[in-house]
Amino acid sequence: MALTIIENVVLRNPAITEDDRLDKMIEVAEGRLSVDTFGDNYNEAVALLVLHMYEISDRGGAGGSITSEREGQLARSFAAAASPMAWASTSWGQELIQLTRSLAFFPRTRMMP
């Protein structure tokens, strides 16, 4: 039996169950993803996008990977990994990218129902 969107979210981050924004976040995520694209994986995909949006929200909207860090006089920099998708800025988004890439897309013609 497939998990619902809320069950998927809570399974991965139980602290979100207390958040008042959860229903609205799900509504936004559902508007961005297509059930036709994800099929049986739709609930998981929406949950991953919701978790990604929470992560971005917790950062105050700042996205992107960490390219440097500093503590006192010690500092170090990292190369920024370029990604064509904004989802790559969180681990939840990266998991959504992997899920999307794992889907089998078969050629379709306009004559198919």
N, C-alpha and C positions, 0 to 999 in steps of 0.2 A: 504494500500500500504506500503510495507516494505521500510525502509530508506536505502540509500546507505551507504557504509562504511564511506565515508567522511561526510555525513549528521549525522551519529551516532557520529563520533568524534567531530564535531563542536557543536552538541547539548549538549554534555557533557563538552566540554572545548573550547569555542569560540576563545580563544587566539591562539590556534594552527593553525588557518587558515592562519596566517601570516608566519608560519614556512616553510622554503624551504625544509625541510627534510620529509615532510608529505608523499609525493608519495613514496619515498624509504622506509619509515617506514611501509607503507601499504604493499608494495611488500614483505618485510621481513616477516611481520605477516602472509600474505597469504601463504607463503611457509611453515609456521610452523603449520597451522591449516588445517583441511580437511573439504571441503564442504559436503562430505559424512557423516561425524560425526555430524556436527552441523545443516545440513539441512536448514530450514527456519531461523534459528538463526545465520547463518554463518556471515552475515554482522555485527551483533552486537558483535559476538565473536572476529572477526578481529579488530573491533574498540576498544574493551576492551584491547586486546593485544597491540595495537598501543599506547593507553593511558598508559598502564603499562610500555611499553618501554620508552616512554617520561619521565615518573616519575623516572625510573632508570637512564636515561640519565641526568636528572636534578640533581641527587645526585652524579654525577660523576662516575656512575657505581656501587656505594655502595648499596648493598641490605640488606635485613634483617630488623627485627623489632628493635625499640629503646629499649635498655636494661638498660640505665642509663642516667641521666641528671645532670648537675651541673650548679649552678649559684653562683658565689662568693664562700663562705665557705659552702654553703648548697648543698648537693648532695643526690640523692636517686637512687636506683636500682630497676629494675623490672625483673621478671622471663621471660626468653625468651620462647615464644611459638614455639615448634618444629612443622615444617610442611614438609611434603614430597615433596612439590611443591614450586619452586622458585617464582611462581606467588603470593604466600601468602605475599610477602614482600611489596605489595602496595594494596590500597583499590580497584584499578581497577583489579588487579590480583585476589583478593579475590572474586570480583563480577564474574569474568570469571570462577573461580572454582565453584561457586554456579550455574552458567549457565550450566556448564559441568555436574554437579551432577544432575541437573533437567532433563536432557535428558533421554528419555526412550530408553534403549537398549534392543532389543529383540533378543533372540537366533537365530542364523542363521546357516545353514548347507552349506556345499560346493555345494549342489545340487540346492540351491536357485539362481535365476538369479541376 
